[in-house]
Amino acid sequence: MSMATGRVVAGRYELSTLIGQGGMGQVWTGYDQRLDRRVAVKLLRPDKVAGEEADELRRRFVRECRVTARVDHPGLVTVHDAGSQGEELYLVMQYVDGADLADHLAEHDPYPWQWAVAVAAQLCAVLSAVHAVPIVHRDLKPRNVMVKQDGTVTVLDLGVASVMDTDTTRLTHTGSPIGSPAYMAPEQAMGGAVGPYTDLYALGVLLHELLSGQVPFIATTALGVLHRHLYDPPVPVRRLRPEVPEALETLVLRLLAKDPQHRPASAQETYEQLLPLLPERGMPTGAPLDPTRPFLRPHAPWPHRARIPAPRPQPATAVERPDVAGAVDEVKRLLGEGRVTQAVDILGAIVPAAAAQHGEHSPVVRSLRKQYAATLMDDGQYRRALPELRRLADERATESGQADPQALRFRYDAAQCLEQLGEPAAALAEYRALLPYYENQYVAGDPETALEVRRRIGHLLLAQGDLAAAQDTLVRLLHDVERLRGPGHPLTADIRRTLQWLGQVHA
């Protein structure tokens, strides 16, 4: 660890000790001079990567900060502040006092299985809240988990996660998927669509490691590790530690299923399976860093439910006519400043008011609803965007026919929402239904979108574990992309890389 020379970020956060460093960023402990409290400060230097990727990194960073700040759960690190100073981006977070799970495991060998259950149950509570946004963490591993002095577990760094976005540029320059190979689900390693099921696999790896002392798949190279994730069965933990309850071994094997559909349906369901294995209520031992302590007064995740939208102003009455034009200008200003969440709330309030004033089917209301759906998507609020898009698609198709390009675009966006919400089967069905329209040049032909839809179909097949169909889809796609766009195109390289994984792991 190295000490800073009292450097102050944003005129307020004094850096103290460097605790982590990567290619483009650093994490420091520091002090918030205004509130006199300890904080953690993450610094990123987008200028360390080439042109367009720097802009992509900035965009992802802003989105990461917004989305992380939206998850309100005691098991997730709190975001205090974010911004930029000169060439640097900074994110200020709660400082977590405790031991990271990798160190905690190293200090307790063997790790009590009751502790492993308690850690996993707390992680399920966090994942349940994170997946409801929806976000996929993508990089759940012991170094990203802290055990605090009171035994509560805190998850760090949704940074890699960002939003459930299968298309973010991979900022690794090697073409490797984001995440850590030892904890990476087969569908993530293959570049397939990720979802809540991807985090559940990582939870299975983590549980296996806590119970047995090592991750289930080890090899001399990252590729060897990924090959084993794809094809080797994990060793059941009771062979390594007979005292582990059979129900726990069964759950670990379910979490580590190669096919996402064979894993538990959700973090909530996984929590329910862990519940009977948790310690009975009683007096805490008083020892610090005991993860069973919170369960002596249970700490369950919220039941699965749709997120409740923010309260909205009532639609204006006839006497008090809303200023729709003024609201539209305000929305444009907010979007220009990147304040998407606030823009969403204003649009959500003005749409019913405008409908009362101008009529449900007026051009101004239709335009506002399109803007509302697009802004919800941009804010990562896919659960709220989906019904809006479906309604827009149905209305447009009724007026102009199923093949109308605008109706198809709404359906395409709705399919993306389904993908982001971790519903690969429904997304796959919708993309397959759309593809003939985009491929038929006499109807609504759009070869660019047709290629993108085919790529998404390939990725979703990978996510569902159907490697043969995915390979067939992607081989045909590669041939067509090379013919239409040339061998040097980024999409060509992306598909070739995914096929390389498939080829190498089949070899």
N, C-alpha and C positions, 0 to 999 in steps of 0.2 A: 504494500500500500504506500502511496506517495502523498505527501502533504502539498496543498496548494499554498500560494503566497497570498492568502487572504483575498483572492480574486472575488469580485462581487458581480453577479449576473442580474441584469434588469434593475440595477440600483437597489437591490433588496436581498438577494440570496447569496450569502457568503459561502464559498466553497471551502471544504475542510479536508476530506480524505478521499482519494480515488479508490473506489471499491470494485469497479469493473470496467473493462475496456474491450472494444471490438474494432472492426475495420473503419467504421464511420462514426463511432460515438463513444462516449464515456459515461459512467455513472459515478456521482460523487455524493458523499454525505455533506451536509452543509447546514446553515442556519438561516432562518427567515428573520431578518433584522427587525422587521416591523412588528411581528407577533412573538419574537423571541422564542422560536421553537425549532427543534431539529427537523430537517427535511432531507429527502433524497432528490437529487437533481440529475436528469438525464440530458446530455448535450449531444446534438447530432450535427455533423458537418456535411450538408448536401453537396458542397463544392468538391468533396473528395471523390465524387462519382461523375461520370460524363454527363454532358448537357441535358438531354431529355430525361435521363434517369434521375437527375437532381430534382427536376420539376416534379417527377412522379413521387420521389421520396418526400418532398415538401407536402404534396397533396395528401399522401398517405399519413404523414405525421399529424397534420391538422385533423384528419378524419379519425385517426387513432385516439387523439386527445379528446375529441368530442364524444366518441363512442365509449371510451373507458369512463369518462366522467358521467355517462348516462346510466351505468350499472351501479345501482345503490345496494350494496351488500357488505355486511361486516367482514366477510371473508375475502374481499377483493381490495387491493391497495387503493387508497383514495387519491384522486388527482386534485391538486390545489390550484395549479396555475400552468399556463403554457404560452409560448410566444416565440419571437425571434429577436436576436440581437446581432447586428452585423451579418456575418455569413452563417451564424449558428442558430439552430433551433433548440429551444429548451423546454423541458417538461418537469414540473415540480410536483413531487408526490409525497405522500405520508412516509415518514421514516419508520420502518418496522424493526422493533428490538426483539431479537431472538436468534435462532439458529436456522440455516437453510436445511431442508430435509435431507440433502446428501450428507451434510456434516452430522446431523442428528442420527442418521442410520449408521454412519461410521463409528459413532461413539457408543452405540448400543447394539452389540452383536451377540446373540441373535436379537433382532428387533421383536419385542413382544407382539404376538399376533393380534392381541386386543388393541394395541396402539395402531397397528396397520389398519384395522377396521375403522377405528376412530378417525384417523387421517383421511381414509377414503370416503367416509360418510360426510365429513366436513367439505371435502373437495366436490362431492356430489351436490351439496347445498350451493356452492359457488357456481358450478357448471350449470345448474338448473336456472340460476338467475342470468348467467351470461348467455345461455342458449335461448332464453326468452326474448332477447333484444332484437334480432338474433346475431350472436357472434360465435365463431368457432375459435377457441384459443390457439390451436394448431401446434403449440409447443409446450405442452404440459410435461414437466420433468422435475426431478427433485430440486435442481438449482433454482427453479422458478416458484418454489413453495417454501414459505417460512413458517416455523413453529414458534409462536410467541411465548413469552415467559408464563402466561396463564394457560398454555396448552392449546389456545385457539390457532387455527391454521389460516394463513393469508396467502393468496395467490398473487404473484407479481407479474408484471410485463404482459399485458395484452398487446404489447407493441408488435410482436410478430403476427398476432392474430388479426389486428385491425378488424374490418368488417368481414363477414363471410363473403369474400370476394375471390372467385376462382381466377380472375383475370389480372390481378395485380402483377406488375412486372416483377420477375424474380430478381431481387437486387443482390444476387450472389456472384454474378459474372461466370459461374460455372454451369448454369442451367440446372443446378440441383434444386429440388423443391425446398421451400422454407420449412424449417423444423429440424429436429435432431434425429439421425437415423435410428438410434437405439429405441426410440419411443414412437417411431413413425408407422402409422397404419398402412397396410398394403395399398389402399386406394390413394393415399396421399403420396406415397413413394412413386406411384405410377403416373402422377400428374392428373389423377381423376378428380371428380367433384368431391369436395370435403363437406362434412356436415357434423352435427352433434355426435354422430356415431364415430367420427374420427377421434374426438377427445375421449370417448369412452374406451377406445382401444388403448390410447396412451395411459389412461387410468389403470387399465389391466396390466400394462407393462410395469407401471410404478408399483402396483400392489404386489406383483410377482417379485419385484426387486426387494421390497420391504420384507416379504415373507421368506425369501430364499437367500438374500444377500447379494444377488446379481440379476441383471436384466435377462430375459428369457433367450435372447438371440445375440450371440457374440461371434465375430469373425475378424479377420485381419484388415479388411477394407470396408468402406462404407457400402460399396456395392454388394459385398458378401453378406453384410448384415441385412440389407434390403431383400436379397435373394431368400434368406432364411425367414424373414417376415412373411414373404409370399408363399413359401412352399413347405417349411418345416413345422411340425406340430410342436407346441411348447411342452416342456416337461411338467407334468402335474406337480404342484408344490408339495403335496403330502409325501411324495417319494423323497423329497429333500428334507422335509420337516413333518414327521408323522403326527405331531401334536396339533397341527392346523385342522380346524373343523372341516368335515367333508363339504358342507354347504359353501364354505369360503373358497375351497379349491374349485368347486363347480362354477361359482360366480366368476372367478379369475379366468377360467377356460372359456366361459361365455363372452367375457369382455375381449378376449384375445381371438375371437372367431375371425377367420380370414374374410368371410362374407359379412358385410355390415348388417345384413338382414338377420343374421343369427345372433347378433349381440343384443343386450337389453335394449328396450325401445327408447329409453331416455335416462337422464341422470336421476330423475325422480324415481323411476322403477328400480334403478340400481340401489338408491338409498333405501327403498323399502326392503330389498333383499339383505342389506347390511343390518337393518334395524334389529332383528332377533339376536345378532351376534354382538351387539354393543353391550357394555357393562351395565348392570343394574344401577339404579340411582343409589347413592350412598355418599359417604363423606370423602372428599378428595384427599389424596395422600399428603397434599401440601408441597410435593416435589415440583420444581419448576419444569417447564417443557414437557409435561405429561399430556399427550393429546386426548386421553380419555376424559380429562377433567371436565370439558364442556358438556359431556353427555351425562354427567351426574345431575345436570339440569339440561334436558335435551334441547337441541338446536337444529330443527328440521328445515329443509327448504320450503319455500312457498309451494302450495299445490300448483300444478301446471295450469296456466290460464292465459288468455290473451292479455297483452299489456293494456292497462286502462289509459285512454288518451287523456291529455292534460285538460282541465276544465276549460270550457270555452264560453265566451260571452253569448247570451241568448240572441237569436236573430232579431234584428231591429223591427219594431212595429211600424205600421203604416205612418204613424205620426212622426217617428224618428227615422227618416230614410238614411240608410248607411251610405257612406261615401266610398262606393266601390272603386272609383277611379283613384281616389287618394290611397286606398288600401293597396291597390295594384302597384302604384308608385313606391309605396313603403316596402312592399315585398321585393321589388326590383333593387331598391337600395340595400336592403338586408342581404339579398343573395350576392350582390356585388361585393359586400364586406365579408362574405363567407359565413354569415349568421343564419344557417339553414334552419335550425330548430325553431327559431323565433318566426321565420318566414312561414314554416309549416303551420304554426299555431294561428297566425293571422289568416292564412288561406283557409284553414279549417273553419274559422269563425265567419269569414266573408262569403263562402260558397252558399250556405243555406240562406243568408241574408240577401245575396244577389238573386238567388232562385225565387225568393218571395217577391222581389222587386221586378225582375225582368221575365220570370217564367223559367221553369225547369229546363226547357229545350232551347233557350235563346243562345245565340252565338257567344255572347259574353260569358254566360254561365258555363257553356261547354269549354270555352277557352280557359276559364279559371280552374275547372276540374282537371283539365289536362295538366295545367301548371302544378296543381296540388299533387297529383299522382307522381309527376316527375320529381317534385321536390321531396316527397316522402321517400322515393327511391334513393335520391341523392343523400338523404339523411340516414340511410340504412334502416328505415322503418318499413321493412318489407311486409310485415304482417298487416299493417294499415293500408299499404299501397295496393295489395293484391285485390281486395274487393272493388276498389276504385277503378283499377285497370280492367277488371272483368266487366264491370258495368259499362265503361266507355267502349270496350270491344263489342259487347252485345248490341248497344245502341247503334254504333256505326255500321255493324254488319246488317242489322235490320233495315237501315236506310239505304245502304250502298252495296250490299251483298258480301258474302263471306270472303271474296277475293280482294276486297278493297284494301289498298296498301296500308291505310291508317288503321283499319280494323286489325290487320295482321300484325302491325307494329305494337298495338296494345296487347295482343295475345303473346307476342314475343317477350315483351316486358313482364307480363304476368308469369310466363314460364321461368324467366330469370328469378322472379320473386320466389317461386316454388323451389328453385334450385338453392337459393340462399337460405330458405327456411328449413333446409335439410329434408326435403321430400323428393328424393331422386326419381322414384317411380312415376309420380305425377308430372314432374318436369319433363322426363323422358317422353311420356305419352303426348304431352303438349308440343314438344319440339317435332316429334315424328308426324303429328297431324299438320303442323305448319309447313314442313319441308316441301311437299308437292307443290304448294302455291309458289314458293320462292324458286323452285326449279323449273316451273312451267312458264316459259317466256311469253306465251300468248295470254296468260292470266295476269300474274303480278310479278313476273320474272325479276329476280334480283340475285345475280350470281354471287355477289360479295356476301350477302346475308346467308345465302344457301350454304356457302362454305363454312361460315361461322356456326350455323345451326348444326351442321354435320360434325364439326369439331366438338361442340357441346354434347351431342349424342354420344360420341366416342368417349368423352370424359365421364359421362354419367354411367355408361356401360362399365367402365373401369371401376367407378365408385360402387357399383352393385356386384362387383366380383366376376362379371361375365367377360373374362379376358379374351376368349376366342372371338366373340362378337365385336369387342372393342378393337381388337387387332384388325379384323376384316374391315371394319368401318374406317379405321385410320389409314390402312394401306391404300384403300381406294381414294380416300381424301388426299393423301400425299401425292398420288399420281395426278389428280386433277389440279391441285394447287401448284405443283411444279409446272404443269402445262400452261396454266392461266397466269401465274405470277412470277414464274422463274425460280431456279434453285436457290437464289440468294435471299429470298424474301423471309422476314422473321417468322411468319406463320409456318413456312416450310421447315425451318430449323426447329420450331417448337414441336411440330408433329413428329419430325424425324427423331427428336430426342426422346419423346414418349415411346416411339416404336423401338428405339434402341434399348430402353429399359426392358420392354417386353421381350425383345430378341435376346438380350443378354441373360435375362432371368430364365428364359426358356432353354438357353443353350446348355 
